[in-house]
């Protein structure tokens, strides 16, 4: 879920991007996702716990104004549903998080050369 939220601005920008920018965006996608996961995992290790996003739903009572069919103003009680997102701490196996971080860093190193060649290919295909 968090990953898709991070990609929304990228998708919005690529809709207006030039063909070269779109190609480069696609070529660097995996590297950006990897960097995001590295940052998230490093944050978990630094904090000593993970964070999970939960939605909290509550009803809020308030006064609502309205009109009857005859046009008379009325005030009634109404309920509105409010949904808020809350970060909840989650226990983690820190040794597993460290292993995951090491794996992500190795993957980052492998992605770097693939990303560079992909960007070079995009620049050759779509010169500006």
Buried (B, 14 or more C-beta within 10 A) or exposed (E): EEEEEEBEEBEEEBEEBEEBBBBBBEBBBBBBBBBBBBEBBBEBBEEEBBBEEEEEEEEEEEEEEEEEEEEEEEEEEEEEEEEEEEEEEEEBEBEEBBEBBEEBEEBBEEBEEEBEEBBEEBBEEBEE
